[in-house]
Amino acid sequence: MNRPVPKITTGALPASRKVYASGTLHELRVPMREISVTDEAPLTVYDSSGPYTDPAATIDIAKGLPEVRGGWLQTRGEVEAYEGRAVTSADNGFAEGARLTPPFPAARDTLRATGDRAVTQLAYARAGIVTPEMEFVAIRENEGRAKAYSRDGDPMGANLPDLVTPEFVRDEIAAGRAIIPANINHRELEPMIIGRNFLVKINANIGNSAVTSSMEEEVEKMVWAIRWGADTVMDLSTGRNIHNIRDWILRNSPVPIGTVPLYQALEKVNGIAEDLTWEIYRDTLIEQAEQGVDYFTIHAGVRLHMIPMTAKRVTGIVSRGGSIMAKWCLHHHRESFLYEHFDEICDICRRYDVSFSLGDGLRPGSIADANDEAQFAELRTLGELTKIAWAKDCQVMIEGPGHVPMHKIKANMDEQLKHCHEAPFYTLGPLTTDIAPGYDHITSAIGAAMIGWFGTAMLCYVTPKEHLGLPDRDDVKTGVITYKLASHAADLAKGHPGAQARDDAISRARFDFRWEDQFNLGLDPDTAREMHDETMPKEAHKLAHFCSMCGPKFCSMKISHDIRAEAEKREGMAKMAEKYRDGGDLYMPADTVEEPAE
Amino acid sequence: MNRPVPKITTGALPASRKVYASGTLHELRVPMREISVTDEAPLTVYDSSGPYTDPAATIDIAKGLPEVRGGWLQTRGEVEAYEGRAVTSADNGFAEGARLTPPFPAARDTLRATGDRAVTQLAYARAGIVTPEMEFVAIRENEGRAKAYSRDGDPMGANLPDLVTPEFVRDEIAAGRAIIPANINHRELEPMIIGRNFLVKINANIGNSAVTSSMEEEVEKMVWAIRWGADTVMDLSTGRNIHNIRDWILRNSPVPIGTVPLYQALEKVNGIAEDLTWEIYRDTLIEQAEQGVDYFTIHAGVRLHMIPMTAKRVTGIVSRGGSIMAKWCLHHHRESFLYEHFDEICDICRRYDVSFSLGDGLRPGSIADANDEAQFAELRTLGELTKIAWAKDCQVMIEGPGHVPMHKIKANMDEQLKHCHEAPFYTLGPLTTDIAPGYDHITSAIGAAMIGWFGTAMLCYVTPKEHLGLPDRDDVKTGVITYKLASHAADLAKGHPGAQARDDAISRARFDFRWEDQFNLGLDPDTAREMHDETMPKEAHKLAHFCSMCGPKFCSMKISHDIRAEAEKREGMAKMAEKYRDGGDLYMPADTVEEPAE
């Protein structure tokens, strides 16, 4: 090979070990992460990081991950191996020599459905079949719990059972309310579910651009993103070597990989949008489906008549795919080829179980454009396309905005529920103000947490680099942690029956000055520890009943402990509560206080 | 002097100049910041940064800022200069020699009200008087606008006029719905207003602890915090030299300074909470009022009978002041001396116009403790104390939580409105989950934006260091920018008539690839520029119609411009809209699609 194999980050997270839960219906083992906690039972949490955090796993990026699903597909049948399409120079943007990323070295079977059947999770769910993927995600969603931890929230119409069963999963998928993105050619996948009635998920975007980045960087970004909690990863590469980069990513990804096939199609016509054709696009879909891409973002809702609706917008069309399609439509004076050939796209997707992520090409890219005519016209079309896709047994989720001020966020959820038949919603933020470039992970975390609470199933992250440049590895981590906290805030608000366990564990640790436990239970133990150690670095400090915020005399938690000890010494707080409650009175006689006029 | 004068950050922000608007009723000039924008009118925005960003100002930290309000107080009269209380060694925590921070070198008059009158903005407002401070803030709130920029929001019961008038300000203060924290001994102050019907404000916390920091660092933190947008600053010092550090800060602060007098009182009794006495506390109030502290956080709502309500909490009492008072009460088996002597505290505050910030000593410090009995018992007491303070013409705001999951946030606003007679609400976040130490500026920005939308008047910032250590200068900036974006998101959602001007200006700049304008209009131009330049550093890149996120072929905004050009060439988008709307049809005949059962 021309180049060294990418260096990727491995090793367990602090105080954590990989544990596996077994299935009862199928042969499977579901990974979770167990965090040790001093003097308490360990806390088991959801784990998207794959074998990279399992010290028992042998990692070889040039070989790829084990085929978790290989046996399942063999047992299920209904698929055949075949000679896939040959890779062309155009697939890699005509890169050559030292500029061509080496192809992934280990060969895998290319599968497709036999005959004209659908091999989608939706088809199986409707047939009443509980697949191994469905059982896997059911176990995964329960995070090792035997019952609900707590029930305290406002689910806003969501239905969150105490424990998820495989049958519940099947029913949700059959109803179209959830999807398991799982291409039959992505057998390294550890399946996951996206739906309003499950844990809120997050997506991290990676991918090169013409200006920067490489395969090595992108594979590490994927591994890094899932280490910190990304549930899916989209490869949004727009530069050279799109095909080969994607192979390296897919063969090494335990999470679903999404793409926007239009980008590669555009590269094949040298960036001239007007030269796109249905044939080139179709070929790209098959190319990517054969590699194992789990979901395609397809901007089939950007229709010719909607484009003029964007004329008065402050920021026009901010979706890459949306703008490309709009350019094509206007130039050719024709309806979108994605819209016209949507049936045929479905026929491809159902053979491999590639899920649709119906793109929001007309999403608002500024506060001024939020909830405008163009945006909702497209949303209604996405609802129509959802029904067409479902009729072909294709799994579907719906993409959403964007830039939306807080008071307009609920309407987005309401409109999506109304027009898209409860298909899962997958938003980008939304950003709640435009005025903070450099901080858009935060402007959007606000909107994302809120819309996640209202029912959005997956939140696409935004990094600090939004609007400014391609995110690097540090930006990826910041974006992922930010969106993990936002999705967790949403789970808490919805009253997810497991969510509060982690908040309570970390708060107990905090109150008890178990500093290492506090760090280890947090979403980013390394950063928390570093920040603490900036001012209190010694080992002995980890036993201190204070930190540098307040020092020993002013630490409220230390004083709280003193208070409890004092109260116990005297008579116990409970008795005291009784005594003082009876005696407590406002000391000021009523007639000295002037009542304000009501 | 023993030590060098602190080095502080001066100089205009990029593309910005300081402008001043004159009063019509009084002699005053109100600072604002004017940002130049290429090919557009400059954008005028609110400016908390004081003379430090005015190149025409001479800054000498050892001399302090000019007495903006000196003439007003002289004209208004009703005050007398007197020999203030002598500074004692205890005031500085018994520091001596090289450890004693040098006193602020330039002397100022110490004023108090003559006789037993009240010289508060509330007293004047009730008497029908529009003070210079009221006119100042009215002009300030309008940010140079002549009329409303837009009206699009959900004010959630707030009353936001198109333009703020001095009379509107007077009425709001008289009703107790707003306060202008403005001690007559803080004459360097550029007055500002805190109230639900005005721009949402933010507070930054500074101050040393026993473990770390110094006067030089703290003065620079104050200057740095207001540069980035802090509307008030609290000096929460708990180490040595509290008195002298505060002097340096006050004499150089154009924004209101808040404190928690209990901290210094505790230092005077060597950190032994049980040794606190009303006399020591009273003396500390006078000491700080004479220096010019604009608002006191006073935890008079932590009453003896409430303390046992915290026994079952996961994180006990997390407020420093609240825990100190709880310890004192339990030890002495007595009602809080703050509560019992509240009348006398009012008598002191009304002589200097120190505003109350009624402390939330029993706020929840974890998700588990949110909205519990202790928290709301205290809130109801704060409502009672508000009426007592108002009866003495003292200005009041109410502090709030804390850690609150999203679904419980609205109830906090509702309860506060119900029990506290519309006094302004001033919350700390709230944090919407506990699980992200290192990122609590973000977990809390979510809650802060929401509760700001619901009616909270001021948001106390949280930095990345929360729970881990004392914030440094970088943390202060991150916290301020985060809270500026959150307060602005709240203003937008409320439909503040001026808010969207900045979002629209920056979005126009973004769409037009006016990179410098985009940076300059953002809350943190330096960081935005640096991030952009990481991958595209050349001057020529500032004219590029793309950035490294997408590169030249994939930039959606570039393509949007191409689309508009193409459409104009043909016939104009508007005509096109008409034509296509009539022709657009779902291409699939209805009978091929199976309608889902409703």
Interface residues (C-beta under 8 A of the other chain):
Chain A: G153 D154 G176 S209 A210 V211 T212 T238 G239 Y263 L266 G271 A273 R303 L304 H305 I307 P308 M309 T310 A311 V314 T315 G316 I317 V318 S319 R320 G322 S323 I324 A326 K327 L330 H331 E335 Y339 E340 D343 G365 S366 I367 A368 E384 K387 I388 W390 A391 P405 M406 H407 H421 T432 T433 D434 I435 A436 P437 G438 Y439 H441 I442 T443 A445 I446 A449 M450 W453 P464 K465 E466 H467 L468 G469 L470 D472 I481 T482 K484 L485 A486 H488 A489 A490 L492 A493 K494 G495 Q500 R502 D503 D504 I506 S507 R508 R510 F511 Q518 F519 L521 G522 L523 D524 T527 A528 M531 H532 E534 T535 M536 C547 S548 M549 C550 G551 P552 K553 F554 C555 S556 M557 I559 S560 H561 D562 I563 R564 E566 A567 R570 M573 A574 M576 A577 Y580 R581 G583 G584 L586 Y587 M588 T592 V593 E594 E595 P596
Chain B: G153 D154 G176 S209 A210 V211 T212 T238 G239 Y263 L266 G271 A273 R303 L304 H305 I307 P308 M309 T310 A311 V314 T315 G316 I317 V318 S319 R320 G322 S323 I324 A326 K327 L330 H331 E335 Y339 E340 G365 S366 I367 A368 T381 E384 K387 I388 W390 A391 P405 M406 H407 H421 T432 T433 D434 I435 A436 P437 G438 Y439 H441 I442 T443 A445 I446 A449 M450 W453 P464 K465 E466 H467 L468 G469 L470 D472 I481 T482 K484 L485 A486 H488 A489 A490 L492 A493 K494 G495 Q500 R502 D503 D504 I506 S507 R508 R510 F511 Q518 F519 L521 G522 L523 D524 T527 A528 M531 H532 E534 T535 M536 C547 S548 M549 C550 G551 P552 K553 F554 C555 S556 M557 I559 S560 H561 D562 I563 R564 E566 A567 R570 M573 A574 M576 A577 Y580 R581 G583 G584 L586 Y587 M588 T592 V593 E594 E595 P596
